[in-house]
Amino acid sequence: MSRHVQYNRIAGKNLDRVAALSDGVFAVAMTLLVLDLRTPAATLHHEHDLAVALIHIAPNVLVYFLSFMTLGIFWVGQQTQLDQLRASDRNMSWIHLGFLCAVTLVPFSTALVAQFIALRLALLIYWANILVLGAILFASWHYAQCGALLRDDMPENTDRWMKRRIIVAQSLYAFGAALCVVNNYWSLGFIVLVQLNFAIAPRIGALGRL
């Protein structure tokens, strides 16, 4: 057996290292989001002027909270997947590195949509970032299933619910992105509602099953 094959067999097996790196990358990405929120000009001297200035930066604040929830939801999703793995391998580690690469792009796509909130292309790039995150998470779970990396004591129907959740979420995100044809603010508003649903997980009829 060649040294290359032997290396591939032992590389990337430590799940704790993957989880630790993930926590660090998410923490940095979440911190970078707030750097795009800047206080109004210090030359303002009246309450009315400050109120008007705060209204002008309100879209940036909305996008900040939207993106923070996005990262929070995907962090929970990735950690949930890692918790169901009994082992990892080199390919799985690289799949999660690809996922973290997409995570590091969220501050950029967020800044883009915050600066050009009325432009459809900016919003579509932001949605594409979310799409890539979801697609890699789905691929990660599928690979773990095919590679027999999942825990034997995994709760019943976990596989079905994992895949269903990603597919439903990405379908809702896609519908939200499509609303930019009508209006970008409608699109962002719908995506915010989707985020709130997955973050809060309300026990309201069909919403509780998404």
KAJOSUL-V412621 format. One record per residue. N is the residue number from 1. RES is the residue in one small letter. PSI is psi as a letter, one per 40 degrees, with the letter a starting at -180 (NA if undefined). Layout:
N_RES_PSI, N_RES_PSI
This chain:
1_m_h, 2_s_i, 3_r_d, 4_h_d, 5_v_d, 6_q_d, 7_y_d, 8_n_d, 9_r_d, 10_i_e, 11_a_i, 12_g_f, 13_k_e, 14_n_h, 15_l_d, 16_d_d, 17_r_d, 18_v_d, 19_a_d, 20_a_d, 21_l_d, 22_s_d, 23_d_d, 24_g_d, 25_v_d, 26_f_d, 27_a_d, 28_v_d, 29_a_d, 30_m_d, 31_t_d, 32_l_d, 33_l_d, 34_v_e, 35_l_d, 36_d_e, 37_l_h, 38_r_i, 39_t_i, 40_p_i, 41_a_h, 42_a_e, 43_t_e, 44_l_h, 45_h_e, 46_h_i, 47_e_d, 48_h_d, 49_d_d, 50_l_d, 51_a_d, 52_v_d, 53_a_d, 54_l_d, 55_i_d, 56_h_d, 57_i_e, 58_a_d, 59_p_d, 60_n_d, 61_v_d, 62_l_d, 63_v_d, 64_y_d, 65_f_d, 66_l_d, 67_s_d, 68_f_d, 69_m_d, 70_t_d, 71_l_d, 72_g_d, 73_i_d, 74_f_d, 75_w_d, 76_v_d, 77_g_d, 78_q_d, 79_q_d, 80_t_d, 81_q_d, 82_l_d, 83_d_d, 84_q_e, 85_l_h, 86_r_e, 87_a_i, 88_s_i, 89_d_a, 90_r_d, 91_n_d, 92_m_d, 93_s_d, 94_w_d, 95_i_d, 96_h_d, 97_l_d, 98_g_d, 99_f_d, 100_l_d, 101_c_d, 102_a_d, 103_v_d, 104_t_e, 105_l_e, 106_v_d, 107_p_d, 108_f_d, 109_s_d, 110_t_d, 111_a_d, 112_l_d, 113_v_d, 114_a_d, 115_q_d, 116_f_f, 117_i_d, 118_a_e, 119_l_h, 120_r_d, 121_l_d, 122_a_d, 123_l_d, 124_l_d, 125_i_d, 126_y_d, 127_w_d, 128_a_d, 129_n_d, 130_i_d, 131_l_d, 132_v_d, 133_l_d, 134_g_d, 135_a_d, 136_i_d, 137_l_d, 138_f_d, 139_a_d, 140_s_d, 141_w_d, 142_h_d, 143_y_d, 144_a_d, 145_q_d, 146_c_d, 147_g_e, 148_a_f, 149_l_e, 150_l_i, 151_r_i, 152_d_d, 153_d_f, 154_m_h, 155_p_i, 156_e_i, 157_n_e, 158_t_d, 159_d_d, 160_r_d, 161_w_d, 162_m_d, 163_k_d, 164_r_d, 165_r_d, 166_i_d, 167_i_d, 168_v_d, 169_a_d, 170_q_d, 171_s_d, 172_l_d, 173_y_d, 174_a_d, 175_f_d, 176_g_d, 177_a_d, 178_a_d, 179_l_e, 180_c_e, 181_v_d, 182_v_d, 183_n_h, 184_n_d, 185_y_d, 186_w_d, 187_s_d, 188_l_d, 189_g_d, 190_f_d, 191_i_d, 192_v_d, 193_l_d, 194_v_d, 195_q_d, 196_l_d, 197_n_d, 198_f_d, 199_a_d, 200_i_d, 201_a_g, 202_p_i, 203_r_g, 204_i_g, 205_g_b, 206_a_d, 207_l_d, 208_g_e, 209_r_e, 210_l_NA
